């Protein structure tokens, strides 16, 4: 795709403004799972539980891990 010279000039003039707007958006980004600078496990689990119900996900049955040597 070829751009005209006028379009190239407009893009070049807009790029600092767009970069500034993106910096503002990054600063104001909100993560609903972080409260007071810490991860809110309860909020995360409520979301995951609700989402799994929404997609009708059936949890797998619990299987005990049996191993004599467990190394990470």
C-alpha positions, 0 to 999 in steps of 0.5 A: 500500500502506497501513501501519498506525501500528504498522508505521510506528513500527517502520520509523522505529525500525529505520531508524538501525539499518539505516543503521548496518549498511549503513555497516559492510557498505560498509566491509567490502566486498571487491573481489577485483580490488584487491590492496594498493590497486591493480587486479590485472590478472592476476586480472581477466583470469583472471576474464574468460577463465574467464567467457567460456569459461563462456558459450562466447563466441567472440572476434572476430578481430583487425582492424587499425585503419587511419586516417590521423588518430587523435584522442581 
